[in-house]
Amino acid sequence: MGKYDHLIGKEVENGYFSWDSDRALLYAVGVGAGLADPLQELQFTTENTPGVAQQVLPTFLVLMSAGGSWIPLLNFGEGGNAPIGMVHGEQSITLARPIPAQGRVHVTRVLIDVYDKGSGALAVTETRVTLADAGADTGALLGTTRTGLFVQGRGGFGGPRKPADEQPWSRPDRAPDKIVSLPLGLNQSLIYRLLGDRTLHGTDPVRALADGFPRPVFFGLGTFGVAGRAMLQGLCDNDVARFGHIEGRFSKPVFPGDRLDAHIWLTDGGAQFQIWVDDERLVLDRGVFYFRKAEL
């Protein structure tokens, strides 16, 4: 029996998450909406622009959690805290419908597996989000998220290296069909942390060094949110109803003040993409995007 086999498939979170209009607006600003041009994304950054209904960025789904920490189950952390050397490894979301400007959802999270990467362990969970207190739509699927957390120094336990059904990914052998460039503010981490991610390597130089970074970084899920904005702008004309699925693997740190360049290659039903900093540092790799099909 493997080291973590007794935990695979275990439900590690079950509860509710609520949000209001202000929290959705804060998320948009937290991932850089309106930074380059305050008038460009008013549907995400304001609730009172005449003739513009508030919409919610699709990647807001990653915030939907019932709270609590499941990391101690794996004996990775110090109490309920994130262990030193833990970083975001990969992330995906799949939306069944656009996210309302305010609401309440039921959230369940399951541990999918723990993969042995040699230098560390990758713990992967999947979260299912359904509407609550939504009248006739109560219980309907809003979306799912899959999260991979990489913990340095925890590998070598003999587990599987990757999922058996992992899909191959290779960079297309041609120039990108589109490039969308989005800036980050120097205070971007200070804004994003107000959404609840108080991981110290985003603000504390000492903890950043301990986690392997030369200085405080921008949060991984924040970078994921910027990638979602790039797909929304470059592929969906900012129409959230067209946004179906996005996934990617974090490869290098992002720092406040960086410019993120999304290199996008069109495919049937979506796109492949990579996120670079100033065309010099690959920070989000193996990107995949799909347009949303009919409501599930």
DAFEN-V264872 format. One record per pair of residues at least 24 apart in sequence whose ideal C-beta (glycine too) atoms are under 10 Angstrom apart, sorted by the first residue. I is the first residue (numbers start at 1). GAP is how many residues later the second one is. If there is no record, write none. Layout:
BEGIN
I GAP
I GAP
END
This chain:
BEGIN
2 111
2 112
2 114
2 155
2 156
2 157
2 158
3 71
3 72
3 111
3 113
3 118
3 151
3 154
3 155
3 156
4 69
4 70
4 71
4 107
4 109
4 110
4 111
4 112
4 117
4 119
4 153
4 155
5 108
5 109
5 154
6 67
7 63
7 66
7 67
7 104
7 106
7 107
7 116
8 102
8 103
8 104
8 105
8 106
8 151
9 101
9 102
9 103
9 104
10 60
10 63
10 99
10 100
10 101
10 115
11 59
11 97
11 98
11 99
11 100
12 56
12 57
12 58
12 59
12 61
12 62
12 96
12 97
12 98
12 99
12 111
12 113
12 115
13 52
13 53
13 54
13 55
13 56
13 57
13 94
13 95
13 96
13 97
13 98
13 112
13 114
14 52
14 54
14 92
14 93
14 94
14 95
14 96
15 50
15 51
15 52
15 53
15 90
15 91
15 92
15 93
15 94
16 48
16 50
16 51
16 88
16 89
16 90
16 91
16 116
16 117
17 46
17 47
17 48
17 49
17 50
17 86
17 87
17 88
17 89
17 90
17 112
17 115
18 46
18 84
18 85
18 86
18 87
18 114
18 115
19 37
19 41
19 44
19 45
19 80
19 81
19 82
19 83
19 84
19 85
19 86
20 27
20 81
20 82
20 83
21 25
21 26
21 27
21 33
21 35
21 79
21 80
21 81
22 25
22 79
22 80
23 33
23 37
23 40
23 78
23 79
23 171
23 172
23 173
24 30
24 31
24 32
24 33
24 36
24 39
24 75
24 76
24 77
24 78
24 79
25 29
25 31
25 76
26 165
26 166
26 168
26 169
27 29
27 30
27 32
27 33
27 35
27 36
27 164
27 165
27 167
27 168
27 195
27 198
28 26
28 27
28 28
28 29
28 31
28 32
28 197
28 201
29 156
29 159
29 162
29 163
29 165
29 166
30 27
30 30
30 33
30 158
30 159
30 160
30 161
30 162
30 163
30 164
30 165
30 167
30 189
30 191
30 192
30 195
30 196
31 26
31 28
31 29
31 151
31 153
31 157
31 160
31 161
31 164
31 187
31 188
31 190
31 191
31 192
31 193
31 194
31 195
31 196
31 197
31 198
32 150
32 151
32 152
32 153
32 156
32 159
32 160
32 186
32 190
32 191
32 193
32 194
32 197
32 228
33 24
33 149
33 192
33 193
33 196
33 199
35 147
35 148
35 149
35 150
35 153
35 156
35 191
36 145
36 146
36 147
36 223
40 193
40 198
41 188
41 191
41 192
41 197
43 195
43 196
43 197
44 185
44 188
44 194
44 196
47 54
47 55
53 48
54 46
54 47
54 48
55 43
55 44
55 45
55 46
55 177
55 183
55 184
55 185
55 186
56 42
56 43
56 44
56 45
56 46
56 47
56 184
57 42
57 168
57 171
57 172
57 175
57 181
57 183
57 186
58 35
58 36
58 37
58 40
58 41
58 85
58 167
58 170
58 171
58 173
58 174
58 178
58 182
58 183
58 184
58 185
58 186
58 187
58 188
58 234
59 32
59 34
59 36
59 40
59 86
59 162
59 163
59 165
59 166
59 167
59 168
59 169
59 170
59 172
59 173
59 184
59 187
60 33
60 39
60 83
60 135
60 165
60 168
60 180
61 32
61 33
61 34
61 38
61 44
61 66
61 68
61 81
61 82
61 83
61 84
61 167
61 185
62 29
62 30
62 31
62 65
62 81
62 83
62 85
62 133
62 135
62 158
62 159
62 160
62 162
62 163
62 166
63 82
63 132
63 133
63 134
63 158
63 162
64 29
64 35
64 39
64 41
64 42
64 43
64 45
64 63
64 65
64 78
64 79
64 81
65 42
65 44
65 62
65 64
65 80
65 82
65 131
66 39
66 40
66 41
66 42
66 43
66 61
67 40
67 129
68 41
70 39
70 40
70 41
70 53
70 55
70 79
71 52
71 78
71 80
73 38
73 50
74 37
74 40
74 47
74 49
74 75
74 77
74 80
75 79
76 38
76 45
76 47
76 73
76 75
76 77
76 78
77 74
81 118
81 119
82 67
82 69
82 116
82 117
82 118
82 119
82 125
82 129
83 66
83 68
83 69
83 70
83 71
83 128
84 67
84 68
84 69
84 116
84 117
84 123
84 126
84 127
84 128
85 34
85 35
85 65
85 66
85 67
85 68
85 69
85 116
85 125
85 126
85 127
86 34
86 35
86 37
86 63
86 64
86 65
86 66
86 67
86 68
86 113
86 115
86 125
87 33
87 62
87 63
87 64
87 65
87 112
87 114
87 124
87 125
87 126
87 130
87 133
87 163
87 166
88 59
88 60
88 61
88 62
88 109
88 111
88 131
88 132
88 133
88 134
88 135
88 136
88 161
88 162
89 26
89 28
89 31
89 32
89 33
89 34
89 35
89 58
89 59
89 60
89 61
89 62
89 131
89 160
89 161
89 162
90 32
90 34
90 56
90 57
90 58
90 59
90 60
90 130
90 134
90 157
90 158
90 159
90 160
90 161
90 194
90 195
90 196
91 54
91 55
91 56
91 57
91 58
91 129
91 130
91 132
91 133
91 134
91 136
91 155
91 156
91 157
91 158
91 159
91 193
92 34
92 52
92 53
92 54
92 55
92 56
92 132
92 153
92 154
92 155
92 156
92 157
92 196
93 34
93 36
93 50
93 51
93 52
93 53
93 54
93 131
93 135
93 150
93 151
93 152
93 153
93 154
94 47
94 49
94 50
94 51
94 52
94 150
94 151
94 152
94 153
94 196
94 198
94 202
95 34
95 46
95 47
95 48
95 49
95 50
95 145
95 146
95 148
95 149
95 150
95 151
95 197
95 200
95 201
96 33
96 34
96 35
96 44
96 45
96 46
96 47
96 48
96 148
96 196
96 197
96 198
96 199
96 200
97 34
97 40
97 43
97 44
97 45
97 46
97 143
97 144
97 195
97 198
97 199
98 44
98 45
98 141
98 142
98 143
98 144
98 145
98 194
98 197
99 30
99 43
99 44
99 141
99 144
100 31
100 34
100 37
100 42
103 28
103 29
103 30
103 31
103 34
103 39
104 27
104 28
104 29
104 30
104 34
105 24
105 25
105 26
105 27
105 28
105 29
105 37
105 38
106 24
106 25
106 26
106 27
106 32
106 33
106 36
107 25
107 35
107 38
109 36
109 38
112 34
112 35
112 36
112 51
113 35
113 46
113 47
113 49
113 50
113 51
114 35
114 37
114 40
114 41
114 43
114 45
114 46
115 33
115 35
115 40
115 44
115 45
115 46
115 47
115 48
115 51
116 38
116 39
116 40
116 41
116 42
116 43
116 44
116 45
116 46
117 33
117 34
117 35
117 37
117 38
117 39
117 42
117 44
117 45
118 37
118 38
118 43
119 31
119 32
119 33
119 34
119 35
119 36
119 37
120 29
120 30
120 31
120 32
120 33
120 34
120 35
120 36
121 28
121 29
121 30
121 31
121 32
121 33
121 34
121 35
121 36
121 38
122 26
122 27
122 28
122 29
122 32
122 33
122 37
122 39
122 40
123 24
123 25
123 26
123 27
123 28
123 31
124 24
124 25
124 39
125 24
140 155
140 156
141 154
141 155
142 154
143 101
143 102
143 149
143 153
144 101
145 102
146 101
147 73
147 74
147 77
148 101
148 102
149 71
150 70
150 99
150 100
152 59
152 60
166 120
167 80
167 119
167 121
168 118
169 78
169 79
169 80
169 103
169 116
169 117
169 118
169 119
170 102
170 116
171 92
171 94
171 101
171 102
171 103
171 111
171 114
171 115
172 91
172 93
172 94
172 95
172 99
172 100
173 92
174 91
175 88
175 90
176 58
176 85
176 86
176 87
176 88
176 89
176 90
176 95
176 96
176 97
176 98
177 57
177 58
177 86
177 87
177 88
177 89
177 90
177 94
177 95
177 96
178 52
178 53
178 55
178 56
178 57
178 84
178 85
178 86
178 87
178 88
178 93
178 95
179 51
179 55
179 82
179 83
179 84
179 85
179 94
179 97
179 100
180 46
180 47
180 49
180 50
180 51
180 52
180 53
180 54
180 55
180 80
180 81
180 82
180 83
180 84
180 93
180 95
181 49
181 78
181 79
181 80
181 81
181 95
181 97
181 98
182 44
182 45
182 47
182 48
182 51
182 76
182 77
182 78
182 79
182 80
182 93
183 43
183 74
183 75
183 76
183 77
184 34
184 38
184 39
184 42
184 70
184 71
184 72
184 73
184 74
184 75
184 76
184 93
185 33
185 71
185 72
186 69
186 70
186 71
186 72
187 69
187 70
188 30
188 31
188 34
188 35
188 38
188 66
188 67
188 68
188 69
188 70
189 27
189 28
189 29
189 30
189 33
189 65
189 66
189 67
190 26
190 66
191 31
191 65
192 26
192 27
192 29
192 30
192 31
192 33
192 64
193 26
193 29
195 24
195 26
195 27
195 30
197 24
197 25
201 52
202 54
203 53
208 45
208 47
211 42
212 41
213 40
213 42
214 39
214 41
215 38
215 40
215 41
216 37
216 39
216 40
217 35
217 36
217 37
217 38
217 39
217 41
218 35
218 36
218 37
218 38
218 39
218 40
218 42
218 65
219 35
219 37
220 28
220 30
220 33
220 34
220 63
220 64
221 29
222 32
222 34
223 25
223 27
223 30
223 31
223 35
223 37
223 52
223 54
223 60
223 61
224 24
224 26
224 51
224 60
224 63
226 28
226 32
226 34
226 36
226 49
226 57
226 58
227 33
227 35
227 46
227 47
227 48
227 56
227 57
227 60
227 62
228 34
228 61
229 31
229 33
230 30
230 31
230 32
230 33
230 34
230 43
230 45
230 54
230 57
230 59
231 31
231 33
231 39
231 40
231 42
231 56
231 58
231 59
231 60
232 57
233 29
234 28
234 30
234 32
234 37
234 39
234 55
235 27
235 29
235 31
235 35
235 36
235 38
235 54
235 55
235 56
236 53
236 55
236 56
239 53
240 52
241 50
241 51
241 54
242 49
242 50
243 46
243 47
243 48
243 49
244 25
244 26
244 45
244 46
244 47
244 48
244 49
245 24
245 25
245 43
245 44
245 45
245 46
245 47
245 48
246 24
246 25
246 27
246 41
246 42
246 43
246 44
247 37
247 39
247 40
247 41
247 42
247 43
248 25
248 26
248 27
248 35
248 36
248 37
248 38
248 39
248 40
248 41
249 35
249 36
249 37
249 38
250 25
250 33
250 34
250 35
250 36
251 24
251 30
251 31
251 32
251 33
251 34
251 35
252 24
252 25
252 29
252 30
252 31
252 32
252 33
253 24
253 28
253 30
254 27
254 29
254 30
255 26
255 28
258 25
260 24
262 25
262 27
263 24
264 25
269 24
END
